[in-house]
Amino acid sequence: MVDSSMFMIQHPSATCPGCESSLSYGTKEEASSWKVYYECNDGCGFNQMAGRVKLTDVDHQDEVHDRAREMGEQWTNRNEQK
């Protein structure tokens, strides 16, 4: 679940599967990884953990955000895939 203190960044192209609004993502550092969360910007209730980025796989927080953005691609171009 998205933590209220988590800084959220709007994904450039991912859209909510429920209402088609834009999605934002945030990361939360834990002992061995960063958790990546996505939520709807319109507040429809969509809120999902997209995955994890292991601390050992990245050297800088920019890399965490790059991977988090990549995780959001699963919610991009859904209409083109139908």
Buried (B, 14 or more C-beta within 10 A) or exposed (E): EBEEEBEBEEBEEBBBBEEEBBBBBBBBEEEEBBBBBBBBBBEBEBEBEBBBBEBEEBEEEEEBBEBBBEBBEBBBEEEEEE
